Amino acid sequence: MAGGQSFIRRYDRSAPSPNIVESPRMRVADAMTLWRQLMRGEAR
């Protein structure tokens, strides 16, 4: 987090070379909501 912004980073370790994908920067509250949705299987 920096300047009130946050993001979610995803590591795909199924390939020999890990693939890293990051969400766009967003407000911390929005990132927390997105994280909860991901953990509940409600977001992609």
Stockholm file with secondary structure:
# STOCKHOLM 1.0

chainA/1-44         MAGGQSFIRRYDRSAPSPNIVESPRMRVADAMTLWRQLMRGEAR
#=GR chainA/1-44 SS CBTTEECCEEEECSSSSCEEEECCCEEHHHHHHHHHHHHHTCCC
#=GC SS_cons        CBTTEECCEEEECSSSSCEEEECCCEEHHHHHHHHHHHHHTCCC
//
